[in-house]
Amino acid sequence: MLSNLPPRERQIVDILYERGASTVGEIGEVLEDEISGSAIRAMLKRLEGKGFVERSQSARGFVYAPSLPEKAARKSALGQVVRVFFNGSPTSAAAALLGMQDNLSTEELDELEELIAHARKGRNS
């Protein structure tokens, strides 16, 4: 899904997830290099056609927002990372995260334990 977008289009979608609904001008302010408003509008139009962005009228003019819920986008991106870097193995990905235990707080480790317990319950039901 999102991982298949060209880098600049992906960057625009990422901006929309971070900032929420934004105008062309607001998107342009965040981009690292100067891009004309017409170039940004063209990319937004393509993204809208691909189903990644929605456009609506507001008091500020047209505003653009991601059309996919952030949770779905995260799941898609994580799935791509697991496929590419961990041979499609969620277990290997989780093991890599747990290998970073020095960077995880006790609360984060407790949360991971709860998620695993919840996943086990769901399987046994």
N, C-alpha and C positions, 0 to 999 in steps of 0.2 A: 504494500500500500504506500505509505509515506516514504519508505526506503527507496522506492522506484522513481521518485521525483528527481528532476535535475537539481543540483546543489542550490541554485539561487531560489527556485520555487520552494524547496524544502526550508530554506532559511526564512522565507516570508511566512510560511505556515508556522514555523517555530516561534516567530515573533508574535503571531496572533495567539498562539497558546499561552505565551508568557504575559502578554499585555492585555489580552481580551480584544473585543471589537475595536478596530482602528481604521482611520482614514488613510488614504494614499500618502498624504503628507506625514502623518505620524509614523507610518511604516518607513518612509524614506529617511526620517530623522534617526531611526535606529540602525539602518543598514550601515555596514562598515565603510563602504565607498559610495560616492555620489552616483545615483542613478536617477534619470529623469522620471518625472511623474508619469509620463506616457508609457515608459518602459515598465514601471511598476503596475500600472493599470492593465497593460497587456498580459503580464504574468498572472495578475489576479483574475483576469478574464479566463485564461487557460485553466487556472486552478478551479475556478467556478465550474467550467465545462467538465472538468475531470471529477467533480463532486467533492473536492476537498475544502472549498470555501463557499460561504454564503454571503450575499450582498443584501443590505437593507438600507432604506432611506432613513436619515435622522436629521436632527437640527444642524448637525455638523456636516451634512452632505451624505454621500454614500459611505457606509462603514462596512468593513469586511470582518468576518469571524470564521473560525474553523467549523466545518459542518459535522465532523466526527467528534463524538465525545472524547475528552482527553484520555479517559480510561481505555477506550478502544484503540486510540493512537499509541498509547504506551504499550499495550499488549502486542500490537502489531510490530512495534519497534523492537521490543524485547524478543519476540519470536524470531525476528531477523537476526539479532545478535546471537541467540542460542543456535540457530541453524548455521551461521557462518563461523562462529568462533568455538562452538562446543559440539560440533557434529550433530546438532539436533538434540542433544541430551540436556534436559532441564536439571538432572542430577549433577552433571559436571558444572553447569553454570552456578548452581547453588553451592557446590563445594568450593568453587572459586570465590564466591562471596564470603563464605565462612572462613576461607583462608585469609581474609582481611579482618579477622576478629579483633586485632589490635586497634582497628579503626571503628569498631562497633561498640556502642555503649551497652551497659547491662540491660537497659530498657529495650534497645533494638534487638538484642539476643532473645530477650523474653518474648518480644513480639513475634520473632521468627518461630520460636517454639510453639506459640499459640496458633500461628498459621499452619504449621505442620500438623498439630493436633486436630485442627478444624478440617484439614484436608483428609486426614485419616477417618474422621467421623463421617464425612461425606461419602467416602468410598465404602464404608461398612454399612451404610444405610440402604 
